[in-house]
Amino acid sequence: MITGRGLAIAQMPWLSGAQALVRFAAPRTPSILARAAARDFPTVEAVDRLQPADDTVAVESSAWRDGEADFYWVDAQADALGERGLVPVAAAGEPLIRLELLTRCQRWLDRRNPASAGRWFDQLLRFHRSLHDRERPGARAEHNRALDTWQWVLRIDPKASAAVQAAGLFVGAGERAGDILAGAPVPAAVRDRAVHLLAALVPGGELDDGDGEVALLEDADCLSFFAFGSTSFLDDHGEVETRRKIASTLHRLSLRACAYLPAVRLRRDLAQLFSEAATPG
């Protein structure tokens, strides 16, 4: 078995004790499920039991709860399934842990709404994917973070416009976003609005407090950092810079978005830094 950051997994590890699992399968026609896993995941079914297999992401509940799980291993398992065109369809385990694990895997949901259901958005996703060489760990992480931010946009606001969804995919592109979107298969009006939203988030940009879509995009970016990007940020930048990043991100987060933080499981060392940054001193 090969584990660790940026490495593929050769086989399913042996897990003992209580577990939480997410099963992936081919996308299916959305339907109203009698036992939805949560309001945030209406297309994922909550089931009593799942067995670890080559179509599941499984974690040991106690290790996950204590922040001792190997988050890179979890991400690698989800990526291996998502890159096969599979999406999360079922989850089992303790409700809170199940929700947290789904949050960690949500980038592969491919959740849509009427604004992003058209063929052009499929083309946009393919274009966006072509910009990232997923064989390279850094590019894979960047692509994953973009997908996660897009899914946070829809999770916070299921009625999100096409423009703010498109912008969610390019938050990490910074000042290059406008040039990249200029060559993307996006309707002109959607592109122009997405570029405007992204410009507001660039340091020094003019943030319009009255623009709800700017606030939505900022919330999605912040939540994606905590839920998905913070682990690698700490490993890359160290405690001092991470503590500063956590504090500044919390400052950007709206009260609406703060309600989602309980669904985010942090690694133990990150949780300690988060607690320090969040506690007035």
Beta strands, then each sheet from edge to edge (+ up, - down):
strand 1: 19-25
strand 2: 36-38
strand 3: 41-46
strand 4: 56-60
strand 5: 87-92
sheet 1: 2+ 3- 5- 1+ 4-
end
